[in-house]
């Protein structure tokens, strides 16, 4: 069994995962999620760490309500502090951004906003 196989298998076990591609050469795992999933990035980071690797920046697309510099993810109680362009308070948005894991993988992580669009 290869390390890529083990990481892929660990990430595929989460409910809501549609597909997983892992490239150890690139140090990259690409996970496509099903709509309506409730997976937290921290869960993926733990799975990566448990397979002997260090989780790195995670690119996400997330939908939720923006208020007071925070994004509350639709369908969950997960809240992200926002950094970057956060001028759209009071709106439902789909945001693209990045999360950088801390040493304590369960610690809150700000969402670095890199783009977005108004709710659909």
Buried (B, 14 or more C-beta within 10 A) or exposed (E): EEEBEBBBBBBBEBEEBEEBEBEEEEEEBEBEBEEEBBBBBBEBBBBBEEBEBEBEEBEBEBBBBBEEEBBBBBEEEBBBEBEBEBEBEEEBBBBBBBBEBEEEBEEEBBBBBEEBEEBE
